[in-house]
Amino acid sequence: MTGGRGVELVLDFVGTDQTHSEGVAMLARAGTYSVVSYGGTLSMPSASMVVNEHAVLGNLVGTWPDLWELLRLHSRGRVTLRTSTYPLASVNEVLEALRVGEITRRAVLVPD
């Protein structure tokens, strides 16, 4: 999809060994791999990070007790996940809509 160039940013909301490995492999030079999840083990050679100027960023979205409470609420039907899907080609428009608050649910980008 990028003509072999790679992507500038990977947001990993899954957090498994496989998504870590695949996400890092997608990075372009000076790309950032952002982990927004719990799970798996991220492993990459430091020489590759330096030569390719890759950055890894961890993002904490709530605490373990927050996650546990959310799962309990969901199991009781008190919380419903709401998503909207958009074609990957409209990523810039979706990001702008998120930035200005026009999208209030999870925005899922789907490859064309």
N, C-alpha and C positions, 0 to 999 in steps of 0.2 A: 504493500500500500504506500510505502514511502520511497519506493524506487531504490531500496537498499540503504537509504540514508539513516533510518532509525527515527525514533521519536525524542522530543525534548523532555517530555515528562510522562512518567508512568505513575498512576494512582492505583495502588493495590489494596482493594477493600476485602480481599479474600484471605490472604495470608497463609499460604501453604508452601511447602518446599517447591512444588511445581510452579506456582504463580510467581514466587520469588525468582526462580531460575529463568523463567520465560520473560518476566518483566525486565530483569537486568539485561537479557540478551536483546531486547528491543531498543535499548538506549542508543541515541546518537552521541556523537562527541559532545561533551559538556552537558549531557543529559542528567536529569534528576529522577531517582527512583524513590517514590514516596510511599511509605508503608502506613496504612490507616487500618490496621487490623491486628489481631492476635493470632499467632500460630506460625508453625514452620520455623526453619532456620535459614537465615540469609547468609550465603557464602559466596564470596567473589575474591579473586586474587587481587592483592593490593597493587601490584604492578599494573594490572588492567585498569584499576580505578584511577591511578595517577596518569598513565599514558593517555587514557581517554577522557580524563577530567570529569569522571562520573561522581555524582554526589548521592548520598543516601540520607533520607530524612524520615525520622519516625514521628508520627502524629498520634497523640493520645486524645481519643474522643471519649471522654468519660473514664471512670474507674472500673475495676473488676466488680465492686458492689453495685455500681450503676448498671453494668451489663447484666448481672444476675437479676436485679430487680426488673429490668426491661424484659428479660426472658420469662420471668414469672408473670408479669402483666400480660404478655403476649399469650402465654399458655392458658390464661383465664379469659382470653378474648377481649381484654381491656385496651389492647394496643393493636392497631392494624397497620401493616406496612403499605404505604401508597406510593406507587411508582408511575412514571410516564416514560415511554420510550421515544427516542428520536434517532434519525439516521446519523451515522458517524460524520457524514459530510456537513452536517449543520452544527458541528461542535462549537464554532465561534459564536453563533447566535444563541445556542443553549447556555454557554458560559456567560454571555452578556445578560441573558434573561435571569440567570441565577444571581448575578451580581446586583441587579436592580430589584430583586425580590419578586419577579414575575412567576417564578417556579417555586412552589411551596412543598413539593414532594421530591422523592428521589428521582433524579434524571438519569436514565440509563441510555447510553449511546450504543447503538447496534450497528455493526459493520454492514456496509451495503452488499 
